[in-house]
């Protein structure tokens, strides 16, 4: 692989991960909940693993060749973002609880059990945010091939390595976003409620934007 191309892609991928969007909104909402953020972040990374594998195997190109398949993916992604956004807006917000906070033993055991039961749900929600994302598929589909060297490893292997760098960027950035939201806003109940609602609104707006792109044809 061409090291220059790898570094160029890593820079572009980092800038993309630093761009606020649905992933940021979900990471912030996860950070403001009194639970571990790791299942949510791991879910988002797992969703992008699927996208990278799809693109590396060439399946993403087939999706773009069939408008109906892309439309179904877009509608599914939009509907999922709308569901998460509305759920975030309707959820009762609570400040994050520090690990050393004094709580009764029975309450702590009950909280641990509830958290373990919801970890899988949060993981799957995070995977849905990134995995059912037509923007992410199209972006990686257009981006990855541009940084593949004509010499050396097979193209799918190179795209897999480049995609792994993108996964690393996403994992670090989204984890820092979630932890920063928890640290800065966790002790400010009013501010955390406002930011949580804003995150929900952003997810709804992004979902509506995806639907509008399908319903309203763009001018040529």
Secondary structure per residue as TSV (DSSP state, phi and psi in degrees):
chain	resnum	aa	ss	phi	psi
A	1	X	-	360.0	150.1
A	2	X	-	-82.2	116.3
A	3	X	H	-62.4	-35.0
A	4	X	H	-62.6	-44.1
A	5	X	H	-64.0	-38.8
A	6	X	H	-61.7	-46.8
A	7	X	H	-65.7	-37.6
A	8	X	H	-64.1	-44.4
A	9	X	H	-63.8	-42.3
A	10	X	H	-59.4	-39.6
A	11	X	H	-64.0	-46.8
A	12	X	H	-63.7	-42.7
A	13	X	H	-63.2	-38.3
A	14	X	H	-64.9	-41.9
A	15	X	H	-62.5	-37.7
A	16	X	H	-66.2	-42.4
A	17	X	H	-65.4	-29.7
A	18	X	T	-80.4	-7.1
A	19	X	S	-83.8	120.2
A	20	X	-	-61.4	144.1
A	21	X	S	-169.5	-153.4
A	22	X	H	-62.4	-37.0
A	23	X	H	-62.5	-44.5
A	24	X	H	-61.4	-44.8
A	25	X	H	-59.9	-42.8
A	26	X	H	-69.4	-39.2
A	27	X	H	-63.3	-42.0
A	28	X	H	-64.5	-44.9
A	29	X	H	-61.3	-39.1
A	30	X	H	-66.2	-38.5
A	31	X	H	-66.7	-26.0
A	32	X	T	-90.3	1.0
A	33	X	S	-92.6	147.4
A	34	X	S	-77.5	49.2
A	35	X	S	-139.9	168.3
A	36	X	-	-64.1	140.4
A	37	X	S	-85.7	-11.3
A	38	X	H	-60.8	-44.0
A	39	X	H	-60.1	-39.7
A	40	X	H	-65.7	-46.6
A	41	X	H	-66.4	-42.5
A	42	X	H	-61.0	-36.5
A	43	X	H	-64.3	-43.4
A	44	X	H	-62.8	-42.0
A	45	X	H	-64.1	-41.5
A	46	X	H	-62.3	-37.5
A	47	X	H	-61.5	-41.5
A	48	X	H	-71.3	-26.8
A	49	X	H	-59.1	-45.0
A	50	X	H	-61.4	-44.0
A	51	X	H	-62.4	-45.1
A	52	X	H	-62.2	-43.7
A	53	X	H	-62.7	-42.0
A	54	X	H	-60.9	-45.6
A	55	X	H	-67.4	-43.8
A	56	X	H	-63.1	-34.1
A	57	X	T	-82.9	-3.6
A	58	X	T	86.7	2.6
A	59	X	H	-70.4	-31.5
A	60	X	H	-59.7	-35.8
A	61	X	H	-64.3	-35.3
A	62	X	H	-65.6	-36.3
A	63	X	H	-62.9	-42.9
A	64	X	H	-70.5	-22.1
A	65	X	H	-77.5	-19.0
A	66	X	-	-116.6	101.3
A	67	X	H	-55.3	-34.6
A	68	X	H	-64.6	-41.3
A	69	X	H	-64.6	-41.9
A	70	X	H	-65.7	-37.3
A	71	X	H	-64.6	-42.6
A	72	X	H	-61.9	-43.5
A	73	X	H	-62.5	-40.6
A	74	X	H	-66.0	-44.9
A	75	X	H	-63.1	-40.1
A	76	X	H	-64.3	-44.7
A	77	X	H	-63.6	-41.7
A	78	X	H	-64.9	-44.6
A	79	X	H	-62.3	-38.8
A	80	X	H	-67.8	-41.3
A	81	X	H	-65.2	-38.8
A	82	X	H	-62.6	-42.1
A	83	X	H	-61.7	-47.4
A	84	X	H	-65.3	-41.1
A	85	X	H	-62.0	-46.2
A	86	X	H	-65.7	-39.8
A	87	X	H	-62.3	-39.8
A	88	X	H	-65.5	-40.4
A	89	X	H	-67.7	-33.0
A	90	X	H	-87.7	-17.8
A	91	X	S	-69.2	148.9
A	92	X	-	-79.3	120.9
A	93	X	-	-82.0	144.1
A	94	X	-	-143.8	140.4
A	95	X	-	-65.8	148.3
A	96	X	-	-63.3	142.5
A	97	X	-	-101.3	130.4
A	98	X	-	-70.7	154.8
A	99	X	T	-66.5	-26.9
A	100	X	T	-98.3	12.7
A	101	X	-	-68.5	141.0
A	102	X	-	-80.4	120.2
A	103	X	-	-137.1	152.4
A	104	X	-	-60.7	151.0
A	105	X	H	-61.1	-44.4
A	106	X	H	-62.7	-41.8
A	107	X	H	-65.3	-38.1
A	108	X	H	-65.6	-41.3
A	109	X	H	-64.1	-42.0
A	110	X	H	-64.9	-39.5
A	111	X	H	-65.8	-39.8
A	112	X	H	-63.6	-41.4
A	113	X	H	-64.6	-42.9
A	114	X	H	-65.4	-38.8
A	115	X	H	-66.6	-41.0
A	116	X	H	-63.4	-37.8
A	117	X	H	-69.1	-30.8
A	118	X	H	-93.6	-8.9
A	119	X	H	-60.3	-41.9
A	120	X	H	-64.7	-40.4
A	121	X	H	-62.4	-44.0
A	122	X	H	-65.9	-35.9
A	123	X	H	-63.0	-46.7
A	124	X	H	-66.8	-36.3
A	125	X	H	-64.1	-43.5
A	126	X	H	-62.7	-40.9
A	127	X	H	-63.2	-35.9
A	128	X	H	-67.7	-37.7
A	129	X	H	-59.3	-44.8
A	130	X	H	-91.6	-34.8
A	131	X	H	-75.1	-41.8
A	132	X	S	-93.9	63.3
A	133	X	-	-134.1	97.3
A	134	X	H	-60.1	-31.6
A	135	X	H	-61.7	-43.1
A	136	X	H	-65.4	-41.8
A	137	X	H	-61.8	-49.7
A	138	X	H	-66.2	-37.6
A	139	X	H	-64.2	-49.2
A	140	X	H	-68.0	-33.6
A	141	X	H	-63.4	-38.7
A	142	X	H	-81.1	-27.3
A	143	X	H	-88.6	-48.5
A	144	X	H	-57.3	-47.3
A	145	X	G	-61.6	-25.4
A	146	X	G	-68.6	-20.0
A	147	X	G	-110.7	15.6
A	148	X	-	-89.7	127.3
A	149	X	-	-78.6	139.5
A	150	X	S	-70.0	-11.0
A	151	X	S	-116.8	153.5
A	152	X	S	98.1	-137.5
A	153	X	S	-62.6	157.1
A	154	X	-	-58.6	150.4
A	155	X	H	-56.2	-45.0
A	156	X	H	-59.5	-37.2
A	157	X	H	-67.0	-44.1
A	158	X	H	-61.5	-42.8
A	159	X	H	-66.8	-32.1
A	160	X	H	-65.5	-41.1
A	161	X	H	-66.8	-45.9
A	162	X	H	-62.5	-41.2
A	163	X	H	-63.3	-33.0
A	164	X	H	-64.2	-35.9
A	165	X	H	-64.4	-39.1
A	166	X	H	-64.2	-39.4
A	167	X	H	-62.6	-40.8
A	168	X	H	-63.0	-44.2
A	169	X	H	-58.7	-46.8
A	170	X	H	-62.3	-44.3
A	171	X	H	-60.8	-45.9
A	172	X	H	-69.0	-47.9
A	173	X	H	-65.1	-47.8
A	174	X	H	-68.5	-34.2
A	175	X	H	-65.7	-43.2
A	176	X	H	-64.7	-38.3
A	177	X	H	-62.3	-46.6
A	178	X	H	-64.3	-44.4
A	179	X	H	-68.9	-36.1
A	180	X	H	-65.6	-41.0
A	181	X	H	-61.7	-41.3
A	182	X	H	-66.8	-43.4
A	183	X	H	-70.9	-42.3
A	184	X	H	-79.1	-39.2
A	185	X	H	-108.6	-10.4
A	186	X	T	-61.2	-32.8
A	187	X	T	-94.2	7.5
A	188	X	-	-121.4	85.8
A	189	X	H	-54.8	-44.8
A	190	X	H	-65.3	-44.3
A	191	X	H	-64.7	-39.6
A	192	X	H	-65.5	-37.2
A	193	X	H	-63.8	-44.7
A	194	X	H	-61.8	-47.3
A	195	X	H	-65.6	-38.8
A	196	X	H	-61.3	-44.2
A	197	X	H	-65.2	-39.1
A	198	X	H	-62.6	-40.4
A	199	X	H	-60.9	-42.7
A	200	X	H	-62.7	-42.2
A	201	X	H	-63.0	-41.3
A	202	X	H	-61.6	-42.9
A	203	X	H	-63.2	-39.3
A	204	X	H	-64.8	-45.1
A	205	X	H	-64.2	-40.5
A	206	X	H	-64.8	-41.5
A	207	X	H	-62.1	-43.0
A	208	X	H	-65.0	-36.4
A	209	X	H	-63.6	-40.4
A	210	X	H	-63.9	-40.5
A	211	X	H	-65.1	-40.9
A	212	X	H	-62.8	-36.3
A	213	X	H	-63.4	-29.0
A	214	X	H	-87.5	-35.7
A	215	X	H	-80.5	-42.3
A	216	X	S	-100.0	111.6
A	217	X	-	-66.4	139.3
A	218	X	-	-74.0	143.4
A	219	X	-	-66.9	143.7
A	220	X	-	-99.5	360.0
